[in-house]
Amino acid sequence: MEVVVLALGLYILGTTVIQTVRVVGSSMYPSLHDGDLVLASKVDYRLHPVERGDIVILKDPLDPTRDFIKRVVGLPGDRIRIHDHRVLVNGEALQEPYLGAPWVQTGDWPGSGVEDSEVVPTGSYFVLGDNRDHSSDSRVFRWIRQDDIDGKAVVRFWPVQRAEVLNVRPTIAREQPAPPAPATAQAPMALRNGASDANGPMIASCIGCLSTLRATRWRSSAVTAS
């Protein structure tokens, strides 16, 4: 009886609280690699809103039978523009420490005009893959709705040698902390008071198109990777 209760508890935990996800594809490289196993929380967004930089599991807006894994870069009300391969949020450059090699495709979004930009609607988000040259994301399908998000990727646990908490976040240029003042000799009181990658490039999963990175539900030893 105790074994049955334990199994039932683990089943409820696995279906309502956490989700094990196997990454298929390269659109989140170098943050996540093909074949990585990730734990995703299904309850985070019941406790707090989606945050910029979150890696989320979401339904493919063009095919709801599939799951994607992407990074949130635009929140509701943000004015988003991509210019010269840089993401601008409300006119300020987004600093993205998780990106690998500079990207060359889709250098401007939604257009190349000086005033071209879009505001993220209420209850929606703008998401991108970290491997910008090989990702189907909001540049293709525009916004994703809150209801399309299944969970938040929290920890990569496989392979063991690359296990880590997935908490690297972007910052907006104006949010950067001011650099410390250089050390100087003590001034008189009156003046003081007046003051890679070693693994090489990933190969796109298709030629002549944006590759996709799908998060497929993993149950025990069974893997669905289409």
C-alpha positions as CSV (number, residue, x, y, z in Angstrom):
1,M,0.0,0.0,0.0
2,E,2.8,2.4,0.9
3,V,4.4,1.7,-2.5
4,V,1.2,2.6,-4.3
5,V,0.8,5.8,-2.3
6,L,4.4,6.8,-3.1
7,A,4.0,6.0,-6.8
8,L,0.7,8.0,-6.9
9,G,2.5,10.9,-5.1
10,L,5.3,10.8,-7.6
11,Y,2.9,10.7,-10.5
12,I,1.0,13.7,-9.3
13,L,4.3,15.6,-8.7
14,G,5.5,14.7,-12.1
15,T,2.3,15.8,-13.9
16,T,1.4,18.9,-12.0
17,V,4.6,20.4,-10.5
18,I,7.6,19.5,-12.6
19,Q,8.2,18.3,-16.1
20,T,11.3,16.6,-17.6
21,V,12.1,18.0,-21.0
22,R,14.5,16.7,-23.7
23,V,15.9,19.4,-25.9
24,V,15.7,18.5,-29.6
25,G,17.6,20.8,-32.0
26,S,20.0,23.7,-31.8
27,S,18.0,26.9,-31.6
28,M,18.9,27.5,-27.9
29,Y,22.6,26.9,-28.5
30,P,25.0,27.6,-26.7
31,S,22.7,27.8,-23.6
32,L,21.2,24.4,-24.3
33,H,22.4,21.7,-26.6
34,D,20.6,19.0,-28.6
35,G,19.9,16.1,-26.2
36,D,20.1,18.1,-23.0
37,L,17.7,17.1,-20.3
38,V,16.0,19.9,-18.4
39,L,13.7,20.2,-15.4
40,A,10.8,22.6,-16.0
41,S,8.5,24.0,-13.3
42,K,4.8,24.1,-13.9
43,V,4.0,26.2,-10.9
44,D,6.3,29.1,-11.1
45,Y,3.9,31.3,-13.1
46,R,1.1,30.6,-10.7
47,L,3.3,32.3,-8.1
48,H,4.8,35.2,-10.0
49,P,4.7,36.7,-13.5
50,V,7.0,35.7,-16.4
51,E,10.3,37.6,-16.3
52,R,12.6,38.8,-19.0
53,G,15.3,36.1,-19.6
54,D,13.1,33.2,-18.5
55,I,13.6,30.1,-20.7
56,V,10.1,28.7,-21.3
57,I,8.4,25.7,-22.6
58,L,5.6,26.7,-25.0
59,K,3.3,25.4,-27.6
60,D,4.3,26.0,-31.1
61,P,1.9,28.7,-32.2
62,L,1.8,27.2,-35.7
63,D,1.3,23.6,-34.6
64,P,0.0,23.3,-31.0
65,T,0.7,19.5,-31.0
66,R,4.4,20.4,-30.7
67,D,6.4,22.1,-27.9
68,F,9.2,24.7,-28.3
69,I,11.7,26.0,-25.9
70,K,12.7,29.7,-26.1
71,R,13.8,32.7,-24.1
72,V,11.5,35.6,-23.1
73,V,13.0,38.9,-24.2
74,G,9.9,41.1,-24.5
75,L,7.2,41.6,-21.8
76,P,3.7,43.1,-22.1
77,G,3.9,46.7,-23.0
78,D,7.5,46.6,-24.2
79,R,8.3,48.2,-27.5
80,I,10.5,45.8,-29.4
81,R,12.8,46.5,-32.3
82,I,15.7,44.5,-33.8
83,H,18.2,46.7,-35.5
84,D,21.6,45.8,-36.8
85,H,21.4,42.4,-35.0
86,R,20.6,44.0,-31.6
87,V,17.4,43.7,-29.7
88,L,16.1,47.1,-28.5
89,V,13.6,47.2,-25.7
90,N,11.9,50.6,-25.4
91,G,14.7,52.1,-27.5
92,E,17.5,50.7,-25.2
93,A,19.9,47.9,-26.2
94,L,19.4,44.5,-24.6
95,Q,22.7,43.1,-23.2
96,E,22.6,39.3,-23.7
97,P,25.5,37.5,-22.1
98,Y,24.2,34.1,-23.1
99,L,24.6,34.6,-26.9
100,G,27.4,32.8,-28.7
101,A,28.8,33.9,-32.1
102,P,27.3,37.1,-33.6
103,W,24.2,36.4,-35.7
104,V,23.8,37.4,-39.3
105,Q,20.2,36.6,-40.3
106,T,17.1,38.7,-39.5
107,G,19.2,41.7,-38.5
108,D,16.1,44.0,-38.5
109,W,12.6,43.4,-37.2
110,P,9.8,44.2,-37.9
111,G,11.4,46.2,-40.7
112,S,14.5,48.2,-41.5
113,G,12.9,51.6,-41.1
114,V,14.1,53.9,-38.3
115,E,10.6,53.9,-36.7
116,D,9.8,50.2,-37.2
117,S,8.9,48.6,-33.9
118,E,6.1,46.7,-32.3
119,V,4.5,46.9,-28.8
120,V,4.0,43.5,-27.1
121,P,0.3,43.2,-26.4
122,T,-1.2,42.6,-22.9
123,G,-0.9,39.0,-21.8
124,S,1.7,38.2,-24.5
125,Y,5.5,37.9,-24.8
126,F,8.2,38.2,-27.4
127,V,10.5,35.1,-27.4
128,L,13.7,34.3,-29.2
129,G,16.1,31.4,-29.5
130,D,19.6,32.0,-28.3
131,N,20.9,30.6,-31.6
132,R,19.4,33.5,-33.6
133,D,20.5,32.3,-37.0
134,H,18.7,28.9,-36.6
135,S,15.5,29.6,-34.6
136,S,11.8,29.8,-35.4
137,D,10.6,32.4,-32.8
138,S,8.7,35.6,-32.5
139,R,10.4,37.0,-35.6
140,V,8.3,34.4,-37.4
141,F,5.2,33.8,-35.4
142,R,5.2,37.1,-33.4
143,W,3.8,37.0,-29.9
144,I,3.1,34.1,-27.7
145,R,0.2,34.2,-25.2
146,Q,0.6,33.4,-21.5
147,D,-1.8,30.5,-22.0
148,D,0.7,29.0,-24.5
149,I,3.5,28.7,-21.9
150,D,3.6,25.3,-20.2
151,G,6.5,25.9,-17.8
152,K,9.8,27.5,-17.0
153,A,13.0,25.7,-17.6
154,V,14.9,25.8,-14.3
155,V,17.8,23.3,-14.2
156,R,19.8,21.4,-16.8
157,F,20.6,18.1,-15.1
158,W,22.0,16.1,-18.1
159,P,24.7,15.7,-19.1
160,V,26.0,15.8,-15.6
161,Q,29.2,17.7,-16.5
162,R,27.1,20.6,-17.8
163,A,24.5,20.5,-15.0
164,E,23.5,24.1,-14.0
165,V,20.7,26.4,-12.9
166,L,19.4,28.2,-15.9
167,N,19.4,31.7,-14.4
168,V,21.5,33.9,-16.8
169,R,19.5,37.0,-17.6
170,P,19.7,39.9,-20.0
171,T,19.8,43.5,-18.9
172,I,18.7,46.6,-20.6
173,A,21.5,49.1,-21.1
174,R,20.1,51.7,-18.7
175,E,19.7,49.0,-16.0
176,Q,23.5,48.3,-16.0
177,P,25.0,49.2,-12.6
178,A,27.3,52.2,-12.7
179,P,31.0,51.2,-12.7
180,P,32.9,51.8,-9.5
181,A,34.8,55.1,-9.3
182,P,38.5,54.6,-9.9
183,A,40.6,54.7,-6.7
184,T,42.3,58.0,-6.1
185,A,44.4,59.6,-3.5
186,Q,42.3,60.9,-0.6
187,A,41.3,64.5,-1.3
188,P,41.0,67.3,1.2
189,M,37.6,67.1,3.1
190,A,36.2,70.2,1.3
191,L,36.8,68.6,-2.1
192,R,35.5,65.2,-1.1
193,N,32.2,66.7,0.2
194,G,31.7,68.6,-3.0
195,A,32.0,65.7,-5.2
196,S,32.7,29.1,-27.6
197,D,33.1,27.8,-28.1
198,A,35.3,24.6,-27.9
199,N,32.5,22.5,-29.5
200,G,32.4,24.5,-32.7
201,P,29.3,25.8,-34.5
202,M,26.1,23.9,-34.4
203,I,24.6,22.7,-37.7
204,A,21.1,23.8,-38.5
205,S,18.6,20.9,-38.6
206,C,17.4,22.0,-42.1
207,I,18.9,23.7,-45.1
208,G,17.5,27.0,-46.3
209,C,15.1,27.5,-43.4
210,L,15.1,28.4,-39.7
211,S,15.5,25.3,-37.6
212,T,13.3,24.7,-34.6
213,L,14.1,23.6,-31.1
214,R,11.4,21.5,-29.7
215,A,10.9,20.5,-26.1
216,T,9.4,17.0,-26.0
217,R,7.8,15.5,-23.0
218,W,10.0,12.8,-21.4
219,R,8.4,10.0,-19.4
220,S,10.7,7.5,-17.8
221,S,12.8,5.9,-20.6
222,A,10.4,6.8,-23.4
223,V,11.4,9.7,-25.6
224,T,9.4,11.4,-28.3
225,A,11.7,13.2,-30.7
226,S,10.2,14.0,-34.0
